[in-house]
Amino acid sequence: MSNTHHTEIPDQLWQQAQTLVQHGWAGNLQEIVTDALRRYLESHQAVLTETFIQEDVGWGLHGEE
């Protein structure tokens, strides 16, 4: 399953992405955006997990959300 989303991309990023596609480093812009989003989410997973744990501990110790 996939979703379609529309977004604005700064001109400089768009040009860099197009250059990667033109030189064969990526098949198309969709591959670049998907890979970039995946890498962002993976790199921030630890931060999200830590935040959730801290909230749970705070609630457990103090009954606060």
C-alpha positions in Angstrom: 0.0 0.0 0.0 1.2 3.5 -0.7 0.0 7.1 -0.4 0.3 10.1 -2.6 1.2 13.4 -1.0 2.0 16.8 -2.4 4.7 18.9 -0.9 6.9 21.9 -1.7 10.6 21.2 -2.2 13.1 24.1 -2.1 14.6 24.7 -5.6 18.1 23.8 -4.5 17.0 20.4 -3.2 14.9 19.8 -6.3 17.9 20.6 -8.5 20.2 18.3 -6.5 17.7 15.5 -6.7 17.2 15.9 -10.4 21.0 15.8 -10.9 21.2 12.5 -9.0 18.5 11.0 -11.2 20.1 12.3 -14.4 23.4 10.8 -13.4 21.8 7.4 -12.6 22.3 7.6 -8.8 18.6 7.2 -8.3 15.8 5.9 -10.6 13.5 8.8 -10.0 12.5 11.5 -7.5 10.1 9.1 -5.7 13.0 6.8 -4.7 15.0 9.7 -3.3 12.1 11.0 -1.3 11.2 7.6 0.0 14.8 6.8 1.0 15.2 10.2 2.7 12.0 9.8 4.7 13.0 6.2 5.7 16.4 7.4 6.9 15.0 10.3 8.8 12.5 8.1 10.6 15.2 5.5 11.4 17.6 8.1 12.8 14.9 9.7 15.0 13.4 6.4 16.3 15.7 6.5 19.4 14.5 10.0 20.3 10.9 9.0 20.0 11.4 5.9 22.1 13.2 7.8 24.8 10.5 10.4 24.9 7.8 7.8 25.3 9.7 6.0 28.1 10.2 9.3 30.0 6.5 10.1 29.7 5.6 6.6 31.0 8.0 6.8 33.9 6.7 10.3 34.8 3.2 9.0 34.8 4.1 5.9 36.8 6.0 8.0 39.4 3.8 11.0 39.7 0.5 10.1 37.9 1.1 12.9 35.5 0.8 12.8 31.7 
